[in-house]
Amino acid sequence: MTEQIQHGLALFNEGQYQEAFVIFMDAAKQGDADAQCYISFMYEEGKGVRKNETKSREFLLKSVKKCDSETHLIIGRIYYYGEHVDQDKKQAFNWFLDSANKGNPDAQYNIGEMYYRGECVDENDDEAFKWFMKSAEQGDEQSQYYIGLMYYNGEYVNKDTKAAFKWFMKSAEQD
């Protein structure tokens, strides 16, 4: 993520939406995919600019394949927590899934947790385990803990206290 985008995000987080929009638009015109993602989001939500779903889709289509996973994760968190927008966990799930499919361990954890808790998707231990494992294998301590918990409780996998201990230790070693 470039310094220009980081500056735009800082302005956005301070509620200076119009200033952030100008910075993102400048970068978007230069082909910056992350900026295009943020412009799409701002048009969709009417932040710093008049709401315009057509322009939102236009910028999203330009950027979606090129955006890095961190940008998708950030937009997912904005929707998940309702920061500066109405909370929308289904939208959050979709953005997290895009990021997770690009290999982002934080997004993979979020997808795993949403399946584990049945948050805006049907509870599904199989999917939860799959996403936690992808994240855990990249060193995510929260996912490692959940893998340990699932082995300990026999959720989706056979109960296995040795495997549970191994994953709990991996998680604890992260601190």
C-alpha positions as CSV (number, residue, x, y, z in Angstrom):
1,M,0.0,0.0,0.0
2,T,1.5,3.3,-1.1
3,E,2.0,6.3,1.2
4,Q,-0.6,8.2,-0.8
5,I,-3.2,5.5,-0.1
6,Q,-2.2,5.4,3.6
7,H,-2.7,9.2,3.8
8,G,-6.1,8.8,2.1
9,L,-7.1,6.2,4.7
10,A,-5.9,8.3,7.5
11,L,-8.1,11.2,6.3
12,F,-11.0,8.8,5.8
13,N,-10.7,7.5,9.3
14,E,-10.7,11.1,10.6
15,G,-14.0,11.7,8.8
16,Q,-12.4,13.9,6.1
17,Y,-14.2,12.0,3.3
18,Q,-13.9,14.7,0.6
19,E,-10.2,15.1,1.1
20,A,-9.7,11.3,1.1
21,F,-11.8,11.0,-2.1
22,V,-9.5,13.5,-3.9
23,I,-6.4,11.6,-2.9
24,F,-7.9,8.3,-3.8
25,M,-9.2,9.6,-7.2
26,D,-5.8,11.0,-8.1
27,A,-4.2,7.6,-7.4
28,A,-7.1,5.8,-9.2
29,K,-6.6,7.8,-12.3
30,Q,-2.9,6.7,-12.3
31,G,-4.2,3.1,-12.3
32,D,-3.7,2.3,-8.5
33,A,-6.1,-0.7,-7.9
34,D,-6.3,-0.1,-4.2
35,A,-7.4,3.5,-4.8
36,Q,-10.0,2.3,-7.3
37,C,-11.3,-0.1,-4.6
38,Y,-11.7,2.8,-2.1
39,I,-13.3,5.0,-4.7
40,S,-15.8,2.2,-5.5
41,F,-16.5,1.9,-1.8
42,M,-17.0,5.7,-1.3
43,Y,-19.4,5.9,-4.3
44,E,-21.3,3.0,-2.9
45,E,-21.7,4.6,0.5
46,G,-21.8,8.2,-0.5
47,K,-18.8,9.1,1.5
48,G,-17.1,12.3,0.3
49,V,-19.1,12.1,-2.9
50,R,-22.7,11.7,-4.0
51,K,-23.8,8.1,-3.8
52,N,-23.6,6.5,-7.3
53,E,-23.9,2.8,-7.7
54,T,-23.0,2.8,-11.4
55,K,-19.7,4.6,-10.7
56,S,-19.2,2.3,-7.7
57,R,-19.5,-0.8,-10.0
58,E,-17.3,0.8,-12.7
59,F,-14.4,1.4,-10.3
60,L,-14.9,-2.0,-8.6
61,L,-14.7,-3.8,-11.9
62,K,-11.5,-1.9,-12.8
63,S,-9.9,-2.8,-9.5
64,V,-11.3,-6.1,-8.1
65,K,-8.8,-8.4,-9.7
66,K,-5.8,-6.1,-9.0
67,C,-6.6,-4.9,-5.5
68,D,-4.3,-6.4,-2.9
69,S,-5.8,-8.6,-0.2
70,E,-5.2,-6.0,2.5
71,T,-7.5,-3.5,0.8
72,H,-10.3,-6.1,0.6
73,L,-9.7,-6.9,4.3
74,I,-9.9,-3.3,5.3
75,I,-13.2,-2.7,3.5
76,G,-14.5,-5.9,5.0
77,R,-13.7,-4.6,8.5
78,I,-15.4,-1.3,7.7
79,Y,-18.6,-3.2,6.9
80,Y,-18.2,-5.7,9.7
81,Y,-17.8,-3.1,12.5
82,G,-20.0,-0.5,10.9
83,E,-17.2,2.1,10.8
84,H,-18.4,5.1,8.9
85,V,-21.2,3.0,7.3
86,D,-24.2,0.9,8.3
87,Q,-23.0,-2.4,9.7
88,D,-23.4,-5.1,7.0
89,K,-21.9,-8.4,7.9
90,K,-22.9,-10.0,4.6
91,Q,-20.9,-7.3,2.7
92,A,-18.1,-7.9,5.2
93,F,-18.2,-11.6,4.5
94,N,-17.9,-11.0,0.7
95,W,-14.9,-8.6,1.1
96,F,-13.3,-11.0,3.6
97,L,-13.8,-13.9,1.2
98,D,-12.1,-12.0,-1.7
99,S,-9.2,-11.2,0.6
100,A,-9.1,-14.8,1.9
101,N,-9.0,-16.2,-1.6
102,K,-6.0,-14.1,-2.3
103,G,-4.2,-15.7,0.7
104,N,-4.6,-13.1,3.4
105,P,-4.4,-15.0,6.8
106,D,-6.4,-12.3,8.7
107,A,-9.2,-12.6,6.2
108,Q,-9.0,-16.4,6.3
109,Y,-9.4,-16.2,10.1
110,N,-12.4,-13.9,9.8
111,I,-14.1,-16.3,7.3
112,G,-13.4,-19.2,9.6
113,E,-14.8,-17.4,12.6
114,M,-18.0,-16.3,10.7
115,Y,-18.6,-20.0,9.7
116,Y,-17.7,-21.2,13.2
117,R,-20.2,-18.8,14.8
118,G,-22.8,-18.9,12.0
119,E,-22.5,-15.1,11.5
120,C,-24.5,-14.2,8.3
121,V,-23.8,-17.6,6.9
122,D,-24.9,-21.0,8.1
123,E,-22.8,-22.5,10.9
124,N,-20.4,-24.9,9.2
125,D,-17.6,-26.5,11.1
126,D,-16.2,-28.0,7.9
127,E,-15.7,-24.6,6.3
128,A,-14.6,-23.1,9.6
129,F,-11.9,-25.7,10.0
130,K,-10.7,-25.3,6.4
131,W,-10.3,-21.5,6.7
132,F,-8.8,-21.6,10.2
133,M,-6.3,-24.2,8.9
134,K,-5.3,-22.0,5.9
135,S,-4.7,-19.1,8.3
136,A,-3.0,-21.2,11.0
137,E,-0.5,-22.6,8.5
138,Q,0.5,-19.0,7.8
139,G,1.2,-18.5,11.6
140,D,-2.1,-16.8,12.6
141,E,-2.3,-17.3,16.4
142,Q,-6.1,-16.9,16.6
143,S,-6.6,-19.5,14.0
144,Q,-4.1,-21.8,15.6
145,Y,-6.1,-21.5,18.9
146,Y,-9.4,-22.3,17.1
147,I,-7.8,-25.4,15.4
148,G,-6.7,-26.5,18.9
149,L,-10.2,-25.9,20.2
150,M,-11.8,-27.8,17.4
151,Y,-9.4,-30.8,18.1
152,Y,-10.0,-30.6,21.8
153,N,-13.8,-30.5,21.4
154,G,-14.0,-32.9,18.5
155,E,-15.7,-30.3,16.3
156,Y,-15.5,-31.4,12.6
157,V,-12.4,-33.5,13.4
158,N,-12.0,-36.5,15.8
159,K,-11.3,-35.4,19.3
160,D,-7.5,-35.5,19.6
161,T,-5.9,-33.9,22.7
162,K,-2.4,-34.3,21.4
163,A,-3.2,-32.4,18.2
164,A,-5.1,-29.8,20.3
165,F,-2.1,-29.3,22.6
166,K,0.2,-28.9,19.5
167,W,-2.0,-26.1,18.1
168,F,-2.5,-24.5,21.5
169,M,1.2,-24.4,21.9
170,K,1.8,-22.9,18.5
171,S,-0.7,-20.2,19.3
172,A,0.8,-19.5,22.7
173,E,4.3,-19.3,21.2
174,Q,3.1,-16.3,19.1
175,D,2.9,-14.1,22.2
